[in-house]
Amino acid sequence: MLKLMKWKNPLLLLFGIGVSNLGAWIYLIALNLIVLGMTGSPLAVSVLYILIPVATLCTNFWSGSFIDRLNKRSLMISLNLIRALFLFLLPFLDSMIFIYLLVFIINVASAIFEPTSMVYMTKLIPKTDRQRFNALRNFINSSGFILGPSIAGFLFIIGSPYLAIELNALALCVSAVIIFLLPNLELRGETVIAEKVSIKVIRKDWREILSFSKSNMHITFVYVLFSGITVFMTALDSLEAAFATKVLSLSESAYGFLVSIAGIGIITGSLINALFASRWRTNILLGFGAIFTPIGYLIFAYSQEFIWASIGFFTLTFALSFGNTGFLTFFQSNISVNIMGRFSSIFGLLEALLIILVTTVVGVFSELYDIRFIYIIGSFAFLALGFIMNVVVLDKTKKAYYHQENNGGEETHPI
């Protein structure tokens, strides 16, 4: 009973994240169908995906300065309500310009919400429970990956994509209410004087983060390397549907089943992580994820039939769950909560630029050359990055960075 009470707030936070994440999958699928139905153009749908890194580029260079100075719980509630409002308005628009504008605003709010929630959960969860919490968070997110499309399909049968959009707005309101029930960690009998954010303050913040990065090269290097994993995955995933349908000649239903197998892989890995969280160091999790995720892509790249493609998909998502859990725990344990918002926002800017650049290059080369050849080359380059990551994180002289007890000298609020 005491253990359950101890986990009351973390479970409440996981539920709030889960509701929001499930709604996001439903919204993504519904919006794709709405835009495709309005325009009949795959390019118009592609613009929706381009707006995500564009929103990050327009937001991250300043958002961290606000995140680290504002009340995190209040900011998360406000961002959820803003997203809910604009989602509610989407079905009433018939102009693509205004739809793109609203989607851009929603993406901006999402780009701010992610680092804000990271800071809040770091302050909420005790150091010794973070690895298990991160594994459970991966499990919740991957469950949305599986359930979201299924629920969206059911809603399309009984209603329409517009109904799915409205229900996602409702889900974000529910998530805001759940976050409201969580403790306000910045009201602990201390007065916080918010510094007015200006261009001068933003410049000062950039200098502070760059100074921290130079004096903590190992932390920065691991962060950048893991961002590289995200970049490679995004670029290769952009070819995934074309590879499965054109190269492997899979039907749409077979491809859908393949995606479900990927979801099962990350759910399985997340559950194993949650059960054995206390037994593995974060560098082992990072190293395993960095090597076996690209191996999964290589299995998929060389596959000739469905069974090998499914083995590749399961392998890459199973390994990714370990890498994600290790990275989140490493990040929370080594970056001070006082600069966490600015650090993740500024380096998220670099990640967004690389995603746009590498995905564009991969897309162009896939038009000029055989898709399988490009996929194999990309997977081997990804594997090379994985070996570099292992050399870095398994360095015996850097063991201190991978203790969960290390928290950058910052106090963490008890659950």
C-alpha positions, 0 to 999 in steps of 0.5 A, a space after each residue: 500500500 505504501 509503495 502504491 501511495 509512493 507511485 500515486 503521482 508518477 502513475 497520475 503523470 503517466 496517465 496524463 501523458 498516455 491520454 495526450 499521446 493516444 490522442 496525438 496518434 488519432 489526430 495525426 491519422 485523422 488530419 492526414 485523411 482530412 488534408 488528403 480528402 480536401 486536396 487529393 495531393 500527397 504533397 499537401 500531406 507531406 507539408 504536415 510533416 515538414 511543419 513539425 521540424 519547422 515549428 521546432 526551428 522557430 521555437 527552440 532558440 527562445 523557448 528554453 529561456 521561458 521554460 526554465 523561468 516559468 511554473 512548469 505545471 502551469 505551463 503544461 496545463 496552458 499548452 494542453 488547453 491551447 492545443 485543445 482549442 486549436 484542434 477544436 477549431 480545425 474541423 471548421 476550416 476549409 482553407 488549407 492556408 488556415 489549416 497549416 497555420 493552426 497545425 503550425 501553432 499546435 506544433 509550436 505548443 508541442 515543441 514547448 510542451 516536450 522539454 517542459 514535461 521533461 523538467 517537471 518529471 525530473 523534479 517529480 520522480 526521485 533519482 532511484 525511480 527514474 529508470 523504471 518511470 522512463 521504461 513505463 513512459 516508453 511503454 505508455 507511448 508505444 501503447 498509443 502507437 498501437 492503440 491510436 490507429 485502431 481507435 482512429 479506424 473505429 472512429 472513422 467507421 462510426 463517425 468521421 476524421 473530424 470526430 476523431 479530431 474533436 475527441 483529441 481536443 477533449 483528450 488534451 483537456 482531460 490531460 490538462 485536468 490530470 496535470 492540474 491534480 499533480 503537485 505544484 513543485 515550484 511552490 515549496 515555501 520559496 519565492 521565485 522572482 521571474 526574470 523578464 525574458 528579452 533578447 539580451 536574456 536569451 543571448 545570455 542563456 545561449 552563452 550559459 548553455 554553450 559554456 556548460 557544454 564545453 565544460 561537460 563535453 562527455 554529457 554533450 557528446 552523448 546527447 549529440 550522438 543520441 540525437 544522431 540516432 533520432 536523425 537516422 531513424 527519421 530519415 530511414 523511416 521516411 523511406 519505410 512505406 515505399 520500401 515495404 510496398 514497392 521493394 517488398 511488394 507488401 499490401 497495405 494491410 501487410 504493412 499495417 501488420 508490420 507496423 503493429 509488430 514494431 509496436 509489440 517490440 517496443 512494448 516488450 522492451 519497455 516492460 522488460 526495462 520496467 521489471 529489471 530497471 535496477 539491474 542495468 546501468 544506463 550506459 549498458 542500455 544506451 550501448 545496447 540500443 545504439 547497436 541493435 537498433 541499426 541492426 534491426 534496420 539492416 535486417 529489414 533492409 536485406 529482407 526479401 519476405 515478410 518474416 525477415 522484415 517483421 524480425 527486423 522491425 521487432 529487433 529495432 523497436 525492441 532495442 530502441 526501448 532500451 536506448 530511449 530508457 537509458 538516454 532519458 535516465 542519463 539526461 535527467 541524472 546529469 543535466 541540472 533542472 535549472 538549465 534542462 529546458 534551455 539545454 534540450 531546446 537549444 540542442 533540439 534546434 540542432 537535431 531539427 536542422 539535421 533531420 531536415 537536411 539528412 531526410 532531404 538528402 535521403 529522399 533525393 538519393 532514393 529518387 535517383 538510385 535504388 531504394 534498397 541500396 540507399 536504405 542499406 547505405 543509411 543503415 550501415 552509416 547508422 550502425 557506424 554511429 552505434 559503434 561510436 556511441 558504444 565506445 563513448 558510453 562504455 569508457 571505463 573512465 566515465 562510469 560516474 556519469 551513469 550512476 542514477 544517483 548523479 543529478 548534476 548537484 540539483 535537489 529533486 522533489 520527493 514524490 
